[in-house]
């Protein structure tokens, strides 16, 4: 955390030296980095989150169906 504070101070020292155009460019880069850090989990709906949580709980409980079993059961609907 100490490193982040040092970096914050150093950035703050350089900002007054930049032109408005340069500041806009830096702001664009910062916004791009921040957008990349967003978690997809926060972007999906509550219903989807609940379905994923339920699936993970079932998986951890061993309530899985092997793929070959599923493929045999639904084989007739597969395209040939």
Backbone bond lengths (Angstrom), bond angles and torsions (degrees), N, CA, C in turn:
res aa  C-N    CA-C-N  psi(-1)  N-CA   C-N-CA  omega(-1)  CA-C   N-CA-C  phi
1 X - - - 1.452 - - 1.526 110.74 -
2 X 1.316 116.07 -32.61 1.456 121.17 178.63 1.522 110.75 -60.94
3 X 1.337 116.30 -39.07 1.465 120.43 179.54 1.522 110.78 -61.95
4 X 1.331 117.39 -40.96 1.458 121.24 179.53 1.524 110.83 -62.06
5 X 1.304 117.74 -38.94 1.471 120.80 179.11 1.526 110.97 -66.36
6 X 1.314 116.37 -38.87 1.457 120.35 178.47 1.527 109.92 -63.85
7 X 1.312 115.66 -44.12 1.468 120.50 179.04 1.520 110.33 -63.91
8 X 1.333 117.63 -43.75 1.471 121.60 178.29 1.532 110.72 -56.75
9 X 1.330 116.96 -45.09 1.470 121.03 -179.85 1.529 111.03 -64.85
10 X 1.314 115.80 -41.00 1.463 119.19 -179.15 1.525 110.95 -65.70
11 X 1.310 116.97 -42.65 1.471 120.66 176.96 1.525 109.64 -60.66
12 X 1.322 116.36 -45.11 1.464 120.87 -179.35 1.530 111.36 -60.46
13 X 1.321 118.45 -32.02 1.462 121.38 178.88 1.530 111.65 -69.79
14 X 1.315 116.94 -32.32 1.467 120.19 -177.52 1.526 112.96 -83.85
15 X 1.312 118.80 -28.58 1.464 121.26 -174.84 1.534 113.93 -55.84
16 X 1.322 119.77 -43.74 1.474 118.55 -179.59 1.534 113.21 -62.89
17 X 1.305 117.41 -20.42 1.466 121.26 -178.77 1.534 112.64 -81.65
18 X 1.306 116.94 -13.15 1.462 120.94 -175.20 1.522 111.57 -88.19
19 X 1.314 114.80 150.81 1.469 120.04 173.71 1.527 108.35 -76.25
20 X 1.323 115.49 167.84 1.466 119.46 177.76 1.525 111.13 -59.09
21 X 1.315 115.95 -40.58 1.475 120.68 179.87 1.527 110.06 -63.50
22 X 1.316 117.21 -42.91 1.466 120.64 178.70 1.528 110.74 -65.59
23 X 1.325 116.60 -39.20 1.468 120.51 178.39 1.531 110.57 -63.10
24 X 1.338 116.59 -39.19 1.467 120.02 177.59 1.519 110.76 -63.58
25 X 1.319 116.50 -39.37 1.467 120.54 178.96 1.526 110.22 -64.98
26 X 1.323 116.29 -44.77 1.476 120.44 178.33 1.521 110.14 -62.12
27 X 1.326 116.88 -42.86 1.460 120.56 178.84 1.529 110.98 -60.37
28 X 1.325 117.23 -40.57 1.460 120.74 177.80 1.526 111.70 -60.84
29 X 1.320 116.42 -42.11 1.473 120.90 179.19 1.527 109.93 -65.07
30 X 1.316 116.44 -44.86 1.469 120.44 -179.39 1.532 110.39 -62.03
31 X 1.329 117.18 -43.07 1.466 120.48 178.79 1.529 111.32 -62.84
32 X 1.322 116.42 -38.89 1.465 120.33 178.75 1.523 110.56 -63.07
33 X 1.327 116.67 -46.29 1.465 120.38 178.26 1.525 110.91 -61.88
34 X 1.317 117.21 -42.15 1.467 120.78 -179.10 1.527 110.96 -64.44
35 X 1.322 117.00 -39.49 1.467 120.74 -179.98 1.523 110.77 -65.50
36 X 1.321 116.72 -35.28 1.470 120.41 179.81 1.520 111.64 -69.25
37 X 1.308 118.16 -21.79 1.449 122.54 -177.03 1.529 112.81 -86.06
38 X 1.318 118.58 -7.03 1.460 121.31 -179.66 1.523 109.62 -67.07
39 X 1.296 115.66 140.08 1.459 122.67 -178.56 1.525 109.69 -86.23
40 X 1.327 116.80 129.62 1.468 120.92 -179.84 1.526 111.06 -59.38
41 X 1.321 116.96 -27.75 1.465 121.04 -179.08 1.527 110.69 -59.00
42 X 1.319 116.28 -38.07 1.459 120.78 -178.91 1.524 112.34 -74.14
43 X 1.312 116.67 -14.36 1.457 120.46 -177.84 1.526 113.66 -95.29
44 X 1.340 117.13 -10.48 1.461 119.19 177.76 1.524 109.04 -94.94
45 X 1.319 116.09 161.46 1.451 120.99 -176.77 1.530 113.22 -75.59
46 X 1.320 115.12 165.06 1.459 122.44 -179.79 1.530 110.80 -60.39
47 X 1.317 116.76 -40.02 1.468 121.01 179.69 1.531 110.87 -61.84
48 X 1.305 116.68 -41.57 1.466 120.98 178.26 1.530 110.81 -67.55
49 X 1.328 116.98 -41.23 1.462 120.66 178.03 1.533 110.15 -60.98
50 X 1.336 115.82 -43.63 1.470 119.93 179.66 1.524 111.34 -62.95
51 X 1.328 117.08 -40.60 1.467 120.89 179.91 1.529 110.64 -64.71
52 X 1.319 116.65 -40.64 1.464 120.15 177.98 1.525 110.38 -65.88
53 X 1.327 116.42 -44.50 1.466 120.14 178.55 1.525 111.23 -59.75
54 X 1.328 116.31 -42.00 1.467 120.59 179.27 1.527 110.68 -63.27
55 X 1.319 116.05 -43.45 1.465 120.51 179.08 1.523 111.68 -62.56
56 X 1.321 116.73 -41.99 1.465 120.28 178.78 1.522 111.64 -64.71
57 X 1.332 116.70 -38.94 1.462 121.21 177.62 1.523 110.44 -63.41
58 X 1.327 116.49 -44.55 1.461 120.74 178.29 1.528 111.14 -63.59
59 X 1.321 116.48 -40.24 1.457 120.60 179.04 1.534 110.52 -62.34
60 X 1.327 116.32 -45.68 1.463 120.61 -179.63 1.522 111.96 -64.90
61 X 1.335 116.37 -27.77 1.462 121.34 178.83 1.524 111.91 -84.14
62 X 1.338 117.14 -1.35 1.458 120.77 178.64 1.517 114.23 81.29
63 X 1.309 117.17 15.43 1.467 121.28 -179.69 1.526 109.90 -88.63
64 X 1.322 115.09 65.61 1.450 121.29 -178.74 1.518 110.62 -115.65
65 X 1.331 116.09 151.65 1.450 121.43 173.72 1.521 106.72 -113.78
66 X 1.334 117.40 122.27 1.466 119.69 -179.37 1.524 111.82 -59.25
67 X 1.318 116.14 148.85 1.453 120.86 -177.09 1.519 112.10 -59.13
68 X 1.339 117.73 -41.37 1.470 118.91 -177.95 1.526 111.47 -62.67
69 X 1.322 117.98 -32.96 1.469 121.51 177.11 1.523 110.27 -66.20
70 X 1.316 116.30 -44.20 1.461 121.14 179.07 1.525 110.04 -64.62
71 X 1.330 116.53 -43.90 1.462 120.70 -178.55 1.522 111.33 -62.49
72 X 1.336 117.88 -39.61 1.470 120.62 178.04 1.516 110.80 -64.62
73 X 1.333 115.62 -41.39 1.461 120.25 -176.71 1.537 111.87 -65.97
74 X 1.319 116.85 -38.97 1.458 120.70 -174.55 1.531 113.09 -107.47
75 X 1.302 116.69 16.30 1.454 123.24 -177.26 1.529 112.62 -54.38
76 X 1.312 117.13 -39.89 1.462 120.75 -175.83 1.528 112.92 -65.85
77 X 1.329 118.33 -19.34 1.456 120.74 -180.00 1.532 112.91 -95.30
78 X 1.299 116.37 -4.21 1.460 119.62 179.88 1.528 109.95 -77.01
79 X 1.322 116.04 143.33 1.469 120.48 176.67 1.517 108.44 -71.63
80 X 1.291 114.55 142.94 1.471 119.52 -179.92 1.475 111.34 -104.69
